[in-house]
């Protein structure tokens, strides 16, 4: 099994409004649009039992172990 790529990290995700979180997730990638960074994350909405994947503004994602 190859080592985990450095860009993949466990994160906490805030949002969406209906389920503000934080939710456990995995960071899959980064993209810059119009000078703002966005993270592609997969995260689990425990209350609904749903796994979501979407691009979110970087400020909604916090690395596990990092103080927000």
Phi and psi in degrees as a GROMACS rama.xvg file:
@    title "Ramachandran Plot"
@    xaxis  label "Phi"
@    yaxis  label "Psi"
@TYPE xy
-69.8534  155.646  UNK-2
-63.2828  156.38  UNK-3
-67.5603  129.476  UNK-4
-58.8584  142.768  UNK-5
-60.5991  -21.7805  UNK-6
-78.3764  -12.8337  UNK-7
-93.0662  118.777  UNK-8
-139.993  149.093  UNK-9
-75.1516  135.617  UNK-10
-138.495  165.643  UNK-11
-105.004  136.802  UNK-12
-117.517  131.085  UNK-13
-101.193  143.364  UNK-14
98.0272  167.476  UNK-15
-73.1358  177.505  UNK-16
-55.4804  -39.61  UNK-17
-68.8215  -22.974  UNK-18
-143.217  79.6129  UNK-19
-65.1451  -19.2522  UNK-20
81.7847  -161.942  UNK-21
-78.3743  151.506  UNK-22
-117.579  141.337  UNK-23
-71.1821  139.775  UNK-24
-154.247  179.629  UNK-25
-129.942  128.544  UNK-26
-79.4544  125.704  UNK-27
-106.14  -25.3477  UNK-28
-177.826  169.507  UNK-29
-124.237  151.645  UNK-30
-151.021  139.045  UNK-31
-105.098  129.428  UNK-32
-129.916  123.663  UNK-33
48.7722  41.5578  UNK-34
80.8979  2.66955  UNK-35
-117.072  140.252  UNK-36
-89.4694  140.874  UNK-37
-127.908  145.307  UNK-38
-112.974  135.321  UNK-39
-89.5614  117.014  UNK-40
-129.418  148.445  UNK-41
-110.673  130.028  UNK-42
-144.739  158.383  UNK-43
-107.613  123.125  UNK-44
-92.7811  93.0372  UNK-45
-57.4772  -43.838  UNK-46
-60.0794  -32.4879  UNK-47
-100.405  -11.7111  UNK-48
65.8935  36.314  UNK-49
-117.536  136.493  UNK-50
-99.9482  121.321  UNK-51
-112.729  151.164  UNK-52
-136.567  127.23  UNK-53
-163.952  164.562  UNK-54
-84.1907  129.913  UNK-55
-130.328  150.75  UNK-56
-57.9729  140.386  UNK-57
-54.2604  -32.1774  UNK-58
-68.871  -10.87  UNK-59
-91.3232  0.0196986  UNK-60
-121.088  130.049  UNK-61
-127.698  129.148  UNK-62
-62.3148  137.186  UNK-63
-58.5523  132.766  UNK-64
92.1184  -10.4866  UNK-65
-95.1904  135.917  UNK-66
-76.7047  124.255  UNK-67
